[in-house]
Amino acid sequence: MLSPKKVKFRKQMKGRMRGSRPAGNSLNFGEFGLQAASAGWVSAKEIESARIAMTRYVKRGGRIWIRVFPDKTDHQEPAETRMGKARELPKAG
């Protein structure tokens, strides 16, 4: 799945989505495209499942360009979990 190789900061703020984005909504490659109906975050799993569905449908009949990248993590600690306690890695050997 897609994930950034290196990030400048370890933790990223959630931020908020305001207004519409004028860039990136035109068709630069190919003849057809998918456009989002509303604003929202797209996870790496969603991008990968969409890519698999499209490649199965075209069956070597076309090329697919993915113009989004999931550089913001969507991790959340489970409910009713105590603070701290870093996850332990399995011991080698």
Residue pairs with C-beta under 8 A, 6 or more apart in sequence:
1 44
1 45
1 47
1 48
2 44
2 47
2 48
2 69
2 70
3 44
3 70
4 69
4 71
7 71
12 72
12 73
15 72
17 39
17 40
20 39
24 67
25 35
27 33
28 67
29 63
29 65
30 62
30 63
30 65
34 50
41 72
41 74
42 68
42 70
43 70
43 74
44 70
47 66
47 68
47 70
51 64
51 66
54 64
55 64
58 64
